[in-house]
Amino acid sequence: MSEAAMSPSARLSALVLDQLLAGTGVSERPTEWTTLRGPAFPEPVGRVRYFTGGLRSVSSVVYIGLMLPAAALDSHMVFAFGADDGPLPHFTLDSVYAGGGYAFHLDLVQRADLAAHPVYADTVYGPLTKPHARAADIPGLTAAAISPRQRSLMSPWMLVHRADEAALRTVGPLAEEYVEHWLSLAAAMPAEVAGELADTDLPVRDRRLRTALFSRAIDPVWGRVDRLLGTATTDRLRHLLITGRPDREAVR
């Protein structure tokens, strides 16, 4: 699809995904969900793209798109996961049109307790302070309501807003700054960061974090995905996001 034909939410996600693919060197791998279909809809309602390989610090990159014009839904999710045994935060972008308006979520998801690891906090998040603050000056952005439990899984530098179309277009440069910083960390994480995190069992923490991050009980979006795709397909998508493996078995 040409850029001119893309919706604003699709254009933002494509900008970020292209930047991630170019910077990480990952390669696309086929999955059974190249096309997503729902039990109540004869036409395709979305697609999944899964990438791996490339930088050792990067586990995988995943794109999930859900598009249903009849329901005025245009949702695009991009995730770039750090290796489970490394300190690289997970990059996440959601760019959505639903309910007659736009919304987005942008963050680097922390891999360790920030209060107890100041070197990690300053290295990973310090450079995001200025772009994070600039979002407050964009007309047409309003803070989105998410639960305290959801916020506890993300970083204090998370941007999560509702937006009008003009504001969403303005978010692109901020998202690019987040991606550029994430790619710099993926290429070379300072050695003192790894040393500071020696007290953290990174794989165990990461599995617990991702299980919560993609939990139906915590994030109500999965209930809506259930209604669109059915629980079996939704569970397999959650499995892909939690484990980084496109296996057929589901998680509960």
MIZA-215110 format. One record per residue (C-alpha): chain; residue in three letters; x negated, y negated, z; residue number from 1. Coordinates in nm, 4 decimals, decimal comma. Example, Ala and Ser with C-alpha at 12.3 -4.5 7.8 and 13.67 -1.06 7.14 Angstrom:
<recs>
<rec mol="A" type="ALA" xx="-1,2300" yy="0,4500" zz="0,7800" seq="1"/>
<rec mol="A" type="SER" xx="-1,3670" yy="0,1060" zz="0,7140" seq="2"/>
</recs>
This chain:
<recs>
<rec mol="A" type="MET" xx="0,0000" yy="0,0000" zz="0,0000" seq="1"/>
<rec mol="A" type="SER" xx="-0,1322" yy="-0,3434" zz="-0,0912" seq="2"/>
<rec mol="A" type="GLU" xx="-0,1915" yy="-0,5925" zz="0,1891" seq="3"/>
<rec mol="A" type="ALA" xx="0,0736" yy="-0,8222" zz="0,0442" seq="4"/>
<rec mol="A" type="ALA" xx="0,3338" yy="-0,5428" zz="0,0724" seq="5"/>
<rec mol="A" type="MET" xx="0,2504" yy="-0,4634" zz="0,4359" seq="6"/>
<rec mol="A" type="SER" xx="0,4602" yy="-0,5813" zz="0,7254" seq="7"/>
<rec mol="A" type="PRO" xx="0,2837" yy="-0,8128" zz="0,9741" seq="8"/>
<rec mol="A" type="SER" xx="0,2604" yy="-0,5314" zz="1,2299" seq="9"/>
<rec mol="A" type="ALA" xx="0,1183" yy="-0,2885" zz="0,9726" seq="10"/>
<rec mol="A" type="ARG" xx="-0,1286" yy="-0,5508" zz="0,8496" seq="11"/>
<rec mol="A" type="LEU" xx="-0,2682" yy="-0,6075" zz="1,1995" seq="12"/>
<rec mol="A" type="SER" xx="-0,3146" yy="-0,2357" zz="1,2600" seq="13"/>
<rec mol="A" type="ALA" xx="-0,4757" yy="-0,1869" zz="0,9180" seq="14"/>
<rec mol="A" type="LEU" xx="-0,7202" yy="-0,4704" zz="0,9870" seq="15"/>
<rec mol="A" type="VAL" xx="-0,8268" yy="-0,3054" zz="1,3122" seq="16"/>
<rec mol="A" type="LEU" xx="-0,8350" yy="0,0493" zz="1,1757" seq="17"/>
<rec mol="A" type="ASP" xx="-1,0491" yy="-0,0490" zz="0,8763" seq="18"/>
<rec mol="A" type="GLN" xx="-1,2936" yy="-0,2272" zz="1,1075" seq="19"/>
<rec mol="A" type="LEU" xx="-1,3156" yy="0,0761" zz="1,3366" seq="20"/>
<rec mol="A" type="LEU" xx="-1,3704" yy="0,3204" zz="1,0510" seq="21"/>
<rec mol="A" type="ALA" xx="-1,6415" yy="0,1077" zz="0,8940" seq="22"/>
<rec mol="A" type="GLY" xx="-1,8206" yy="0,0606" zz="1,2253" seq="23"/>
<rec mol="A" type="THR" xx="-1,8107" yy="0,4173" zz="1,3560" seq="24"/>
<rec mol="A" type="GLY" xx="-1,8699" yy="0,6258" zz="1,0426" seq="25"/>
<rec mol="A" type="VAL" xx="-1,5950" yy="0,8725" zz="1,1335" seq="26"/>
<rec mol="A" type="SER" xx="-1,4371" yy="1,0933" zz="0,8659" seq="27"/>
<rec mol="A" type="GLU" xx="-1,0713" yy="1,1768" zz="0,8225" seq="28"/>
<rec mol="A" type="ARG" xx="-0,9633" yy="1,5314" zz="0,9095" seq="29"/>
<rec mol="A" type="PRO" xx="-0,6338" yy="1,6836" zz="0,7962" seq="30"/>
<rec mol="A" type="THR" xx="-0,3652" yy="1,7629" zz="1,0539" seq="31"/>
<rec mol="A" type="GLU" xx="-0,0190" yy="1,9106" zz="1,0299" seq="32"/>
<rec mol="A" type="TRP" xx="0,1269" yy="1,5643" zz="1,0928" seq="33"/>
<rec mol="A" type="THR" xx="0,0071" yy="1,3778" zz="0,7881" seq="34"/>
<rec mol="A" type="THR" xx="0,3792" yy="1,3166" zz="0,7446" seq="35"/>
<rec mol="A" type="LEU" xx="0,6080" yy="1,2941" zz="1,0470" seq="36"/>
<rec mol="A" type="ARG" xx="0,9723" yy="1,3968" zz="1,0203" seq="37"/>
<rec mol="A" type="GLY" xx="1,2511" yy="1,3882" zz="1,2733" seq="38"/>
<rec mol="A" type="PRO" xx="1,5340" yy="1,6396" zz="1,3205" seq="39"/>
<rec mol="A" type="ALA" xx="1,8000" yy="1,3723" zz="1,2651" seq="40"/>
<rec mol="A" type="PHE" xx="1,6369" yy="1,2074" zz="0,9608" seq="41"/>
<rec mol="A" type="PRO" xx="1,5849" yy="1,3746" zz="0,6215" seq="42"/>
<rec mol="A" type="GLU" xx="1,3257" yy="1,1193" zz="0,5103" seq="43"/>
<rec mol="A" type="PRO" xx="0,9708" yy="1,0870" zz="0,6524" seq="44"/>
<rec mol="A" type="VAL" xx="0,9613" yy="0,8633" zz="0,9601" seq="45"/>
<rec mol="A" type="GLY" xx="0,5873" yy="0,8228" zz="1,0038" seq="46"/>
<rec mol="A" type="ARG" xx="0,2393" yy="0,9631" zz="0,9671" seq="47"/>
<rec mol="A" type="VAL" xx="-0,0736" yy="1,0487" zz="1,1608" seq="48"/>
<rec mol="A" type="ARG" xx="-0,4357" yy="0,9964" zz="1,0634" seq="49"/>
<rec mol="A" type="TYR" xx="-0,7130" yy="1,1656" zz="1,2627" seq="50"/>
<rec mol="A" type="PHE" xx="-1,0842" yy="1,0877" zz="1,2293" seq="51"/>
<rec mol="A" type="THR" xx="-1,3906" yy="1,2359" zz="1,3963" seq="52"/>
<rec mol="A" type="GLY" xx="-1,7671" yy="1,2652" zz="1,3498" seq="53"/>
<rec mol="A" type="GLY" xx="-1,9810" yy="0,9548" zz="1,3159" seq="54"/>
<rec mol="A" type="LEU" xx="-2,1323" yy="0,7951" zz="1,6259" seq="55"/>
<rec mol="A" type="ARG" xx="-2,2046" yy="1,0381" zz="1,9090" seq="56"/>
<rec mol="A" type="SER" xx="-2,0485" yy="0,8001" zz="2,1604" seq="57"/>
<rec mol="A" type="VAL" xx="-1,7129" yy="0,8169" zz="1,9783" seq="58"/>
<rec mol="A" type="SER" xx="-1,4893" yy="1,1207" zz="2,0169" seq="59"/>
<rec mol="A" type="SER" xx="-1,2168" yy="1,0354" zz="1,7657" seq="60"/>
<rec mol="A" type="VAL" xx="-1,0055" yy="0,7671" zz="1,6061" seq="61"/>
<rec mol="A" type="VAL" xx="-0,6297" yy="0,8218" zz="1,5777" seq="62"/>
<rec mol="A" type="TYR" xx="-0,3612" yy="0,6266" zz="1,3932" seq="63"/>
<rec mol="A" type="ILE" xx="0,0093" yy="0,6969" zz="1,4495" seq="64"/>
<rec mol="A" type="GLY" xx="0,2659" yy="0,5084" zz="1,2454" seq="65"/>
<rec mol="A" type="LEU" xx="0,6423" yy="0,5309" zz="1,2962" seq="66"/>
<rec mol="A" type="MET" xx="0,8514" yy="0,3556" zz="1,0329" seq="67"/>
<rec mol="A" type="LEU" xx="1,2301" yy="0,3743" zz="1,0179" seq="68"/>
<rec mol="A" type="PRO" xx="1,3812" yy="0,0796" zz="0,8294" seq="69"/>
<rec mol="A" type="ALA" xx="1,7378" yy="0,1868" zz="0,9111" seq="70"/>
<rec mol="A" type="ALA" xx="1,6601" yy="0,1365" zz="1,2802" seq="71"/>
<rec mol="A" type="ALA" xx="1,4448" yy="-0,1745" zz="1,2226" seq="72"/>
<rec mol="A" type="LEU" xx="1,1413" yy="0,0118" zz="1,3620" seq="73"/>
<rec mol="A" type="ASP" xx="0,7877" yy="-0,0500" zz="1,2376" seq="74"/>
<rec mol="A" type="SER" xx="0,5338" yy="0,0778" zz="1,4931" seq="75"/>
<rec mol="A" type="HIS" xx="0,1600" yy="0,1233" zz="1,4478" seq="76"/>
<rec mol="A" type="MET" xx="-0,0745" yy="0,2619" zz="1,7129" seq="77"/>
<rec mol="A" type="VAL" xx="-0,4541" yy="0,2766" zz="1,6796" seq="78"/>
<rec mol="A" type="PHE" xx="-0,6796" yy="0,4492" zz="1,9320" seq="79"/>
<rec mol="A" type="ALA" xx="-1,0573" yy="0,4908" zz="1,9306" seq="80"/>
<rec mol="A" type="PHE" xx="-1,1683" yy="0,7265" zz="2,2052" seq="81"/>
<rec mol="A" type="GLY" xx="-1,5113" yy="0,7321" zz="2,3618" seq="82"/>
<rec mol="A" type="ALA" xx="-1,6738" yy="1,0703" zz="2,4241" seq="83"/>
<rec mol="A" type="ASP" xx="-1,5290" yy="1,2305" zz="2,7368" seq="84"/>
<rec mol="A" type="ASP" xx="-1,8721" yy="1,2490" zz="2,9039" seq="85"/>
<rec mol="A" type="GLY" xx="-1,9726" yy="0,8903" zz="2,8243" seq="86"/>
<rec mol="A" type="PRO" xx="-1,8985" yy="0,5407" zz="2,9559" seq="87"/>
<rec mol="A" type="LEU" xx="-1,7560" yy="0,3946" zz="2,6337" seq="88"/>
<rec mol="A" type="PRO" xx="-1,4070" yy="0,2540" zz="2,7021" seq="89"/>
<rec mol="A" type="HIS" xx="-1,1183" yy="0,3616" zz="2,4844" seq="90"/>
<rec mol="A" type="PHE" xx="-1,0018" yy="0,1019" zz="2,2336" seq="91"/>
<rec mol="A" type="THR" xx="-0,6262" yy="0,0709" zz="2,1911" seq="92"/>
<rec mol="A" type="LEU" xx="-0,3965" yy="-0,1427" zz="1,9768" seq="93"/>
<rec mol="A" type="ASP" xx="-0,0191" yy="-0,1178" zz="1,9419" seq="94"/>
<rec mol="A" type="SER" xx="0,1427" yy="-0,3416" zz="1,6827" seq="95"/>
<rec mol="A" type="VAL" xx="0,5209" yy="-0,3113" zz="1,6696" seq="96"/>
<rec mol="A" type="TYR" xx="0,8359" yy="-0,4565" zz="1,5186" seq="97"/>
<rec mol="A" type="ALA" xx="1,1439" yy="-0,3360" zz="1,7066" seq="98"/>
<rec mol="A" type="GLY" xx="1,4625" yy="-0,4816" zz="1,8439" seq="99"/>
<rec mol="A" type="GLY" xx="1,4383" yy="-0,7797" zz="1,6118" seq="100"/>
<rec mol="A" type="GLY" xx="1,0946" yy="-0,8986" zz="1,7277" seq="101"/>
<rec mol="A" type="TYR" xx="0,7239" yy="-0,8277" zz="1,7295" seq="102"/>
<rec mol="A" type="ALA" xx="0,5000" yy="-0,7117" zz="2,0125" seq="103"/>
<rec mol="A" type="PHE" xx="0,1405" yy="-0,6009" zz="2,0513" seq="104"/>
<rec mol="A" type="HIS" xx="-0,0878" yy="-0,4456" zz="2,3085" seq="105"/>
<rec mol="A" type="LEU" xx="-0,4679" yy="-0,4737" zz="2,2900" seq="106"/>
<rec mol="A" type="ASP" xx="-0,7220" yy="-0,3410" zz="2,5395" seq="107"/>
<rec mol="A" type="LEU" xx="-1,0418" yy="-0,1543" zz="2,6152" seq="108"/>
<rec mol="A" type="VAL" xx="-0,9369" yy="0,1102" zz="2,8670" seq="109"/>
<rec mol="A" type="GLN" xx="-1,1894" yy="0,1368" zz="3,1480" seq="110"/>
<rec mol="A" type="ARG" xx="-1,3760" yy="0,4601" zz="3,2207" seq="111"/>
<rec mol="A" type="ALA" xx="-1,4666" yy="0,3825" zz="3,5840" seq="112"/>
<rec mol="A" type="ASP" xx="-1,3448" yy="0,1818" zz="3,8812" seq="113"/>
<rec mol="A" type="LEU" xx="-1,4332" yy="-0,1783" zz="3,7959" seq="114"/>
<rec mol="A" type="ALA" xx="-1,4478" yy="-0,3087" zz="4,1529" seq="115"/>
<rec mol="A" type="ALA" xx="-1,7094" yy="-0,0494" zz="4,2509" seq="116"/>
<rec mol="A" type="HIS" xx="-1,9140" yy="-0,0825" zz="3,9295" seq="117"/>
<rec mol="A" type="PRO" xx="-1,9928" yy="-0,4513" zz="3,8654" seq="118"/>
<rec mol="A" type="VAL" xx="-2,2598" yy="-0,3876" zz="3,6004" seq="119"/>
<rec mol="A" type="TYR" xx="-2,0109" yy="-0,1833" zz="3,4012" seq="120"/>
<rec mol="A" type="ALA" xx="-1,7394" yy="-0,4457" zz="3,4487" seq="121"/>
<rec mol="A" type="ASP" xx="-1,9620" yy="-0,7344" zz="3,3423" seq="122"/>
<rec mol="A" type="THR" xx="-2,1097" yy="-0,5481" zz="3,0436" seq="123"/>
<rec mol="A" type="VAL" xx="-1,7869" yy="-0,4054" zz="2,9061" seq="124"/>
<rec mol="A" type="TYR" xx="-1,5448" yy="-0,6867" zz="2,9882" seq="125"/>
<rec mol="A" type="GLY" xx="-1,7406" yy="-1,0054" zz="3,0434" seq="126"/>
<rec mol="A" type="PRO" xx="-1,7620" yy="-1,0854" zz="2,6691" seq="127"/>
<rec mol="A" type="LEU" xx="-1,3838" yy="-1,0447" zz="2,6381" seq="128"/>
<rec mol="A" type="THR" xx="-1,3026" yy="-1,3169" zz="2,8889" seq="129"/>
<rec mol="A" type="LYS" xx="-1,2979" yy="-1,6007" zz="2,6348" seq="130"/>
<rec mol="A" type="PRO" xx="-1,0865" yy="-1,4258" zz="2,3677" seq="131"/>
<rec mol="A" type="HIS" xx="-0,8534" yy="-1,3022" zz="2,6409" seq="132"/>
<rec mol="A" type="ALA" xx="-0,8062" yy="-1,6587" zz="2,7656" seq="133"/>
<rec mol="A" type="ARG" xx="-0,7435" yy="-1,7949" zz="2,4141" seq="134"/>
<rec mol="A" type="ALA" xx="-0,4301" yy="-1,5849" zz="2,3822" seq="135"/>
<rec mol="A" type="ALA" xx="-0,2639" yy="-1,8169" zz="2,6337" seq="136"/>
<rec mol="A" type="ASP" xx="-0,2999" yy="-2,1015" zz="2,3847" seq="137"/>
<rec mol="A" type="ILE" xx="-0,1255" yy="-1,9270" zz="2,0944" seq="138"/>
<rec mol="A" type="PRO" xx="0,2262" yy="-2,0673" zz="2,0412" seq="139"/>
<rec mol="A" type="GLY" xx="0,4889" yy="-1,7967" zz="2,0054" seq="140"/>
<rec mol="A" type="LEU" xx="0,3280" yy="-1,5433" zz="2,2415" seq="141"/>
<rec mol="A" type="THR" xx="0,5085" yy="-1,4496" zz="2,5627" seq="142"/>
<rec mol="A" type="ALA" xx="0,3915" yy="-1,1970" zz="2,8193" seq="143"/>
<rec mol="A" type="ALA" xx="0,5611" yy="-0,8590" zz="2,7824" seq="144"/>
<rec mol="A" type="ALA" xx="0,7047" yy="-0,6823" zz="3,0838" seq="145"/>
<rec mol="A" type="ILE" xx="0,5379" yy="-0,3520" zz="3,1674" seq="146"/>
<rec mol="A" type="SER" xx="0,5421" yy="-0,1663" zz="3,4966" seq="147"/>
<rec mol="A" type="PRO" xx="0,2710" yy="-0,2065" zz="3,7618" seq="148"/>
<rec mol="A" type="ARG" xx="0,1996" yy="0,1670" zz="3,7156" seq="149"/>
<rec mol="A" type="GLN" xx="0,1262" yy="0,1121" zz="3,3473" seq="150"/>
<rec mol="A" type="ARG" xx="-0,0934" yy="-0,1880" zz="3,4264" seq="151"/>
<rec mol="A" type="SER" xx="-0,2930" yy="0,0225" zz="3,6716" seq="152"/>
<rec mol="A" type="LEU" xx="-0,4112" yy="0,2411" zz="3,3823" seq="153"/>
<rec mol="A" type="MET" xx="-0,5356" yy="-0,0479" zz="3,1720" seq="154"/>
<rec mol="A" type="SER" xx="-0,7925" yy="-0,3222" zz="3,2242" seq="155"/>
<rec mol="A" type="PRO" xx="-0,7402" yy="-0,6781" zz="3,3552" seq="156"/>
<rec mol="A" type="TRP" xx="-0,8463" yy="-0,7938" zz="3,0062" seq="157"/>
<rec mol="A" type="MET" xx="-0,5450" yy="-0,6277" zz="2,8458" seq="158"/>
<rec mol="A" type="LEU" xx="-0,3323" yy="-0,8431" zz="2,6162" seq="159"/>
<rec mol="A" type="VAL" xx="0,0310" yy="-0,7298" zz="2,6044" seq="160"/>
<rec mol="A" type="HIS" xx="0,2726" yy="-0,9788" zz="2,4524" seq="161"/>
<rec mol="A" type="ARG" xx="0,5868" yy="-1,0297" zz="2,2547" seq="162"/>
<rec mol="A" type="ALA" xx="0,5324" yy="-1,2474" zz="1,9496" seq="163"/>
<rec mol="A" type="ASP" xx="0,7027" yy="-1,4258" zz="1,6674" seq="164"/>
<rec mol="A" type="GLU" xx="0,5699" yy="-1,3525" zz="1,3192" seq="165"/>
<rec mol="A" type="ALA" xx="0,3408" yy="-1,6563" zz="1,3035" seq="166"/>
<rec mol="A" type="ALA" xx="0,1893" yy="-1,5709" zz="1,6416" seq="167"/>
<rec mol="A" type="LEU" xx="0,1290" yy="-1,2082" zz="1,5448" seq="168"/>
<rec mol="A" type="ARG" xx="-0,0656" yy="-1,3224" zz="1,2404" seq="169"/>
<rec mol="A" type="THR" xx="-0,2816" yy="-1,5356" zz="1,4700" seq="170"/>
<rec mol="A" type="VAL" xx="-0,3677" yy="-1,2343" zz="1,6860" seq="171"/>
<rec mol="A" type="GLY" xx="-0,5867" yy="-1,0867" zz="1,4101" seq="172"/>
<rec mol="A" type="PRO" xx="-0,9063" yy="-1,2808" zz="1,4995" seq="173"/>
<rec mol="A" type="LEU" xx="-0,8666" yy="-1,1899" zz="1,8685" seq="174"/>
<rec mol="A" type="ALA" xx="-0,8275" yy="-0,8226" zz="1,7798" seq="175"/>
<rec mol="A" type="GLU" xx="-1,1348" yy="-0,8421" zz="1,5592" seq="176"/>
<rec mol="A" type="GLU" xx="-1,3377" yy="-0,9814" zz="1,8505" seq="177"/>
<rec mol="A" type="TYR" xx="-1,2246" yy="-0,6949" zz="2,0724" seq="178"/>
<rec mol="A" type="VAL" xx="-1,3193" yy="-0,4441" zz="1,8015" seq="179"/>
<rec mol="A" type="GLU" xx="-1,6573" yy="-0,6069" zz="1,7346" seq="180"/>
<rec mol="A" type="HIS" xx="-1,7439" yy="-0,5947" zz="2,1036" seq="181"/>
<rec mol="A" type="TRP" xx="-1,6272" yy="-0,2332" zz="2,1324" seq="182"/>
<rec mol="A" type="LEU" xx="-1,8400" yy="-0,1361" zz="1,8321" seq="183"/>
<rec mol="A" type="SER" xx="-2,1446" yy="-0,3032" zz="1,9875" seq="184"/>
<rec mol="A" type="LEU" xx="-2,0928" yy="-0,0897" zz="2,2995" seq="185"/>
<rec mol="A" type="ALA" xx="-2,0417" yy="0,2225" zz="2,0886" seq="186"/>
<rec mol="A" type="ALA" xx="-2,3708" yy="0,1567" zz="1,9102" seq="187"/>
<rec mol="A" type="ALA" xx="-2,5793" yy="0,0866" zz="2,2220" seq="188"/>
<rec mol="A" type="MET" xx="-2,4495" yy="0,1017" zz="2,5770" seq="189"/>
<rec mol="A" type="PRO" xx="-2,7129" yy="-0,0488" zz="2,8126" seq="190"/>
<rec mol="A" type="ALA" xx="-2,8955" yy="0,2161" zz="3,0138" seq="191"/>
<rec mol="A" type="GLU" xx="-2,8203" yy="0,0445" zz="3,3448" seq="192"/>
<rec mol="A" type="VAL" xx="-2,4486" yy="0,1035" zz="3,2840" seq="193"/>
<rec mol="A" type="ALA" xx="-2,4939" yy="0,4804" zz="3,2630" seq="194"/>
<rec mol="A" type="GLY" xx="-2,7081" yy="0,4702" zz="3,5759" seq="195"/>
<rec mol="A" type="GLU" xx="-2,4435" yy="0,2841" zz="3,7707" seq="196"/>
<rec mol="A" type="LEU" xx="-2,1798" yy="0,5418" zz="3,6709" seq="197"/>
<rec mol="A" type="ALA" xx="-2,3816" yy="0,8397" zz="3,7975" seq="198"/>
<rec mol="A" type="ASP" xx="-2,1327" yy="0,8673" zz="4,0863" seq="199"/>
<rec mol="A" type="THR" xx="-1,8373" yy="0,9183" zz="3,8490" seq="200"/>
<rec mol="A" type="ASP" xx="-1,7371" yy="1,2532" zz="3,6985" seq="201"/>
<rec mol="A" type="LEU" xx="-1,6559" yy="1,0997" zz="3,3622" seq="202"/>
<rec mol="A" type="PRO" xx="-1,4903" yy="1,4010" zz="3,1909" seq="203"/>
<rec mol="A" type="VAL" xx="-1,2630" yy="1,4756" zz="3,4881" seq="204"/>
<rec mol="A" type="ARG" xx="-1,1665" yy="1,1103" zz="3,5308" seq="205"/>
<rec mol="A" type="ASP" xx="-1,1032" yy="1,0731" zz="3,1602" seq="206"/>
<rec mol="A" type="ARG" xx="-0,8706" yy="1,3739" zz="3,1393" seq="207"/>
<rec mol="A" type="ARG" xx="-0,6717" yy="1,2475" zz="3,4388" seq="208"/>
<rec mol="A" type="LEU" xx="-0,6561" yy="0,8978" zz="3,2935" seq="209"/>
<rec mol="A" type="ARG" xx="-0,5399" yy="1,0114" zz="2,9506" seq="210"/>
<rec mol="A" type="THR" xx="-0,2841" yy="1,2497" zz="3,0979" seq="211"/>
<rec mol="A" type="ALA" xx="-0,1333" yy="0,9552" zz="3,2857" seq="212"/>
<rec mol="A" type="LEU" xx="-0,1736" yy="0,7107" zz="2,9976" seq="213"/>
<rec mol="A" type="PHE" xx="0,0349" yy="0,9296" zz="2,7658" seq="214"/>
<rec mol="A" type="SER" xx="0,2786" yy="1,0535" zz="3,0295" seq="215"/>
<rec mol="A" type="ARG" xx="0,6531" yy="1,0453" zz="2,9728" seq="216"/>
<rec mol="A" type="ALA" xx="0,7023" yy="0,9683" zz="3,3409" seq="217"/>
<rec mol="A" type="ILE" xx="0,4909" yy="0,6520" zz="3,3208" seq="218"/>
<rec mol="A" type="ASP" xx="0,5431" yy="0,5208" zz="2,9668" seq="219"/>
<rec mol="A" type="PRO" xx="0,9079" yy="0,5118" zz="2,8511" seq="220"/>
<rec mol="A" type="VAL" xx="0,8013" yy="0,4866" zz="2,4860" seq="221"/>
<rec mol="A" type="TRP" xx="0,7651" yy="0,8666" zz="2,4742" seq="222"/>
<rec mol="A" type="GLY" xx="1,1345" yy="0,9116" zz="2,5448" seq="223"/>
<rec mol="A" type="ARG" xx="1,2089" yy="0,7008" zz="2,2385" seq="224"/>
<rec mol="A" type="VAL" xx="0,9602" yy="0,9035" zz="2,0327" seq="225"/>
<rec mol="A" type="ASP" xx="1,1342" yy="1,2215" zz="2,1527" seq="226"/>
<rec mol="A" type="ARG" xx="1,4619" yy="1,0958" zz="2,0097" seq="227"/>
<rec mol="A" type="LEU" xx="1,2955" yy="1,0157" zz="1,6795" seq="228"/>
<rec mol="A" type="LEU" xx="1,0698" yy="1,3196" zz="1,6310" seq="229"/>
<rec mol="A" type="GLY" xx="1,1948" yy="1,5818" zz="1,8771" seq="230"/>
<rec mol="A" type="THR" xx="1,0173" yy="1,6930" zz="2,1921" seq="231"/>
<rec mol="A" type="ALA" xx="0,7996" yy="1,9604" zz="2,0283" seq="232"/>
<rec mol="A" type="THR" xx="0,6360" yy="1,7202" zz="1,7830" seq="233"/>
<rec mol="A" type="THR" xx="0,6068" yy="1,4508" zz="2,0487" seq="234"/>
<rec mol="A" type="ASP" xx="0,4296" yy="1,6915" zz="2,2843" seq="235"/>
<rec mol="A" type="ARG" xx="0,1815" yy="1,7838" zz="2,0116" seq="236"/>
<rec mol="A" type="LEU" xx="0,1086" yy="1,4179" zz="1,9451" seq="237"/>
<rec mol="A" type="ARG" xx="0,0537" yy="1,3652" zz="2,3169" seq="238"/>
<rec mol="A" type="HIS" xx="-0,1785" yy="1,6659" zz="2,3193" seq="239"/>
<rec mol="A" type="LEU" xx="-0,3809" yy="1,5076" zz="2,0394" seq="240"/>
<rec mol="A" type="LEU" xx="-0,4107" yy="1,1822" zz="2,2337" seq="241"/>
<rec mol="A" type="ILE" xx="-0,4881" yy="1,3449" zz="2,5687" seq="242"/>
<rec mol="A" type="THR" xx="-0,7417" yy="1,6020" zz="2,4498" seq="243"/>
<rec mol="A" type="GLY" xx="-0,8659" yy="1,4628" zz="2,1190" seq="244"/>
<rec mol="A" type="ARG" xx="-0,7850" yy="1,7947" zz="1,9510" seq="245"/>
<rec mol="A" type="PRO" xx="-0,5036" yy="1,8417" zz="1,6964" seq="246"/>
<rec mol="A" type="ASP" xx="-0,4062" yy="2,1821" zz="1,8342" seq="247"/>
<rec mol="A" type="ARG" xx="-0,0584" yy="2,3181" zz="1,7872" seq="248"/>
<rec mol="A" type="GLU" xx="0,0120" yy="2,3875" zz="2,1525" seq="249"/>
<rec mol="A" type="ALA" xx="0,1950" yy="2,1213" zz="2,3473" seq="250"/>
<rec mol="A" type="VAL" xx="0,1224" yy="1,9532" zz="2,6783" seq="251"/>
<rec mol="A" type="ARG" xx="0,3879" yy="1,9068" zz="2,9439" seq="252"/>
</recs>
